[in-house]
Structures are given as structure tokens and as C-alpha cells.
Amino acid sequence: MASANLPGIFPNYLDPIAPKISGNYDYIREIAKGKTGAAYEIRRRDNSRSYCLKTISPDVTSAIQKEEVRGTLKKEIEILMPLRHQCLPTVFEHDADGPLPFYICSFHPGKTFLEFQQEGLKIDRDNAIFVVLSLIDVFEYLHSTGRTHCDFHQKNALLSESPLRDSVLIIDFGSGHRGSDTTPDTTDRGEFNFKDVSAQAHYRDNVNRNEAQPQFEAADFRAFGRMLALMTDSFFTAAPNDQRIAYGQFCSDLSTGRVDSWISVRERFASVIDPRRLFNRAERLFIMSDGSRGTIPIPVCGSVPIGEATLAVINTKIFQRLRTIKQLSFVNGIFRAQPIHDLNIRLACFKVREKPYTGSLAIPRFAIALLSETLMVYFLLRSFTISVIIRLHIFWSIMLQAGSPVTWKRRI
């Protein structure tokens, strides 16, 4: 029998698992033991990295209860197996059908959020912002895959004093749900206090997973806000007063269900990062006391005064696409002894004439220029003959010099 006192040797309780993994892993220590589950740190020999071994707690002795925990471990494996995110455990190995079910996943060197708070540990504001943005990102990703956690609290997330190095990790998905499951029913588990009144009425009952999905997601929003509120003194202790107020309002909006989309969550948290954000964004649109205007840099002609009309053009999707291809298009050079024309399409962006809608679909000249430029870059990269490129360029140049945009009549 294996002895728990020898370093690297699996304790006796893990004997059913040890033969399957002891060839590659050494036992390090027990991480945590809950009512039904237990987690252990193990180290892989070929890369000296630590991993987490999760299985049934040795305190569970009832055969019926063991089968219930087996089902929970299976659910965690099914939820986590296809997911890839730095804030979620990656499952590397698993066996949920053996005498002692288990899975091996990512290891995090930190503490639970609760332990972090109770020990009085703190992180600076930049790290706190990184932690919150990481949690927003992982929940958005989780919900986009049709999965929910439904039991998010301070014991089910891990954090170290160096989040930028170790990131954060959400654990314990036994109460979660998978929308792609083939069975229509699922047990409504998780934290009772994070559910709304209608969900509390059928707590611990079987519900239709598709119908209950919005309630499951809403529970994650509320739990997220509640957990962040509890971590205020660890995250934003040294923050300015206006930022702390904005953070408190952000947590309140989440925990009370006033925010129900991750796009809105990101927008709200942007106002925590910069409480003067809305003022700063609007400030440049007004004339200053000395008569000057704010400016914004654009890729071809330096800074230009900003007003509503100009800003509307700059913020169009087509103009932003022009900015992204700047390095390819706005250059002068030689290719096969032929000059690459430095197109004047940036000027066309500000000369587009506004025309009333007449039942036709008008294509602005700068959109044609963009298409011309894109085709030129494509053919250059594909090493087509220069004659083909010149012909295409001449064609689009003629179109650009026409007195009005190219127009196709719309069929009614």
C-alpha cells in the first residue's frame, strides 16, 4: 500500500487512481477538501509542471452519495472539456467510470477569493482592473458557448498576488449547465440567493434547460456583482473616491440584475476605469474658450478639427477599414519597375456628397477606391502579372473620375 508520508507517493485513499497516473505524475499535496470533492496538487515528471487532480472526498462514504458526486464530476468534465480560456480549467485526463472517478486539470498557485480577502491581501488598481476584465471576458465566453456556472462565489475562484502572471481561475462547475446537452431536463442547483423569485420557487427541482437558460445566466450576473462587491477592499482600497463610487455602482447594477448583457457590463466597467470617461469623450467636440477645437489624428494628413460631421465619417466602418490597411495602401514605392500609386482616396472620404434617397443604391467613390485598392494589394500579393494590375487600376481610376458615384438601380 502507498504511504501518505513519503514524498511523491500517492496517499492510500488514491490507490484506485494511482496505477493509472503514477507513471507520469508525482503526488505533491492536498489543495482543498470540501463536503463532496477533494483537490490535490500533482506534478508531471516530463515537464515539472503542477496540475490539479480532482476526485471524490474521502469523507464521502455512502455509496449513494458517491454516485451523486460521480455525476457531478461527469458534468464538470462535459462542461469543461471543449472550452479553452485562460481563466477556466483545462481538462487533460479523466476517468469518470472507474471505482474512484477523477479528472486532471489546470493548476492555479493562488488562493480562493475568500482566503485572499480574509488574509487582508490586496492588489494594486491596475491588477484589479485586469482581474475584473478577465472575469468579464471568461463569463462572456462561457455564456457564448451555452454554458453557465450558477454557483459563482468567493470560494469558487482563485487569485494570486500576481494576477498578470497567474491570471484568475474559476472552478467547481458541478452546478453549471450545458445548453447543448441532449437531455431536456436539468436540476436547478447553485447559490439560492443569486436566483430571482421565480427561479427560487423551483430550486433543486428539475427544469427544462432551454427555458431556464436566461435564469441561469441572470444568476451568473448577480453572483459576479456580489462577489466583486465583497472584494472592494482588496481591489480598490487606494483608488480615488470617484472611482470607488463608480465601482460600487457597477457592482450594485450587476447584483440587482439591472445589467443583463456583457456588452453593457464592459461599457459600465469602462466608466469605473475612467469615471470621467463620458466627459472626456465629449470634450473634444466643443469649441474651447480660446476658439480652438479638439483634434484627432488620422493616418494620412495629420490631425484635423473634430466636429460631428467629420467624426461621423471617421467612425464609419469603411473609413476604419482604410485605417487598418494603411500600411499596405498609403505607401510610395516600386514594384517590378512600376510605381505603386499613392491613391488620393483619403481625400474622397471627406468629399462624399450627401444625396437624398431616390430608390437607388449609391456606392460612394471612396468605397470604390477601397475595393480598387484591395484588389491591387490582393493581386500584388498573389504575384499576378503587372499588366492585369494596371488594367484594373485604370478601370477603377476612370470610375473615380466620373462626375457622380456609380449607381445601380434597385429592383422594387
Residue, then its C-alpha position, 0 to 999 in steps of 0.5 A: m500500500a502507498s504511504a501518505n508520508l513519503p514524498g511523491i507517493f500517492p496517499n492510500y485513499l488514491d490507490p484506485i487512481a494511482p496505477k493509472i497516473s503514477g507513471n507520469y505524475d508525482y503526488i505533491r499535496e492536498i489543495a482543498k477538501g470540501k463536503t463532496g470533492a477533494a483537490y490535490e496538487i500533482r506534478r508531471r515528471d516530463n515537464s515539472r509542471s503542477y496540475c490539479l487532480k480532482t476526485i471524490s472526498p474521502d469523507v464521502t462514504s455512502a455509496i449513494q452519495k458517491e454516485e451523486v458526486r460521480g455525476t457531478l464530476k461527469k458534468e464538470i468534465e462535459i462542461l469543461m472539456p471543449l472550452r479553452h480560456q485562460c481563466l477556466p480549467t483545462v481538462f487533460e485526463h479523466d476517468a469518470d467510470g472507474p471505482l474512484p472517478f477523477y479528472i486532471c486539470s489546470f493548476h492555479p498557485g493562488k488562493t480562493f477569493l475568500e482566503f485572499q480577502q480574509e488574509g487582508l491581501k490586496i492588489d494594486r488598481d491596475n491588477a484589479i482592473f485586469v482581474v475584473l476584465s478577465l472575469i468579464d471576458v471568461f463569463e462572456y465566453l462561457h455564456s457564448t458557448g451555452r454554458t453557465h456556472c450558477d454557483f459563482h462565489q468567493k470560494n469558487a475562484l482563485l487569485s494570486e498576488s500576481p494576477l498578470r502572471d497567474s491570471v484568475l481561475i474559476i472552478d467547481f462547475g458541478s452546478g453549471h449547465r450545458g445548453s447543448d446537452t441532449t437531455p431536456d431536463t436539468t436540476d436547478r442547483g447553485e447559490f439560492n440567493f443569486k436566483d430571482v423569485s421565480a427561479q427560487a420557487h423551483y430550486r433543486d427541482n428539475v427544469n427544462r434547460n432551454e427555458a431556464q437558460p436566461q435564469f441561469e445566466a441572470a444568476d451568473f450576473r448577480a453572483f459576479g456583482r456580489m462577489l466583486a462587491l465583497m472584494t472592494d477592499s482588496f481591489f480598490t482600497a487606494a483608488p480615488n473616491d470617484q472611482r470607488i463610487a463608480y465601482g460600487q455602482f457597477c457592482s450594485d447594477l450587476s447584483t440587482g440584475r439591472v445589467d443583463s448583457w456583457i456588452s453593457v457590463r464592459e461599457r459600465f466597467a469602462s466608466v469605473i476605469d475612467p469615471r470621467r470617461l463620458f466627459n472626456r469623450a465629449e470634450r473634444l467636440f466643443i469649441m474651447s474658450d480660446g476658439s480652438r477645437g479638439t483634434i484627432p489624428i488620422p493616418v494620412c494628413g495629420s490631425v484635423p478639427i473634430g466636429e460631428a460631421t467629420l467624426a461621423v465619417i471617421n467612425t464609419k466602418i469603411f473609413q476604419r477599414l482604410r485605417t487598418i490597411k494603411q500600411l499596405s495602401f498609403v505607401n510610395g514605392i516600386f514594384r517590378a519597375q512600376p510605381i505603386h500609386d499613392l491613391n488620393i482616396r483619403l481625400a474622397c472620404f471627406k468629399v462624399r456628397e450627401k444625396p437624398y434617397t431616390g430608390s437607388l443604391a449609391i456606392p460612394r467613390f471612396a468605397i470604390a477606391l477601397l475595393s480598387e485598392t484591395l484588389m491591387v494589394y490582393f493581386l500584388l500579393r498573389s504575384f499576378t502579372i503587372s499588366v492585369i494590375i494596371r488594367l484594373h487600376i485604370f478601370w477603377s481610376i476612370m470610375l473615380q473620375a466620373g462626375s457622380p458615384v456609380t449607381w445601380k438601380r434597385r429592383i422594387 
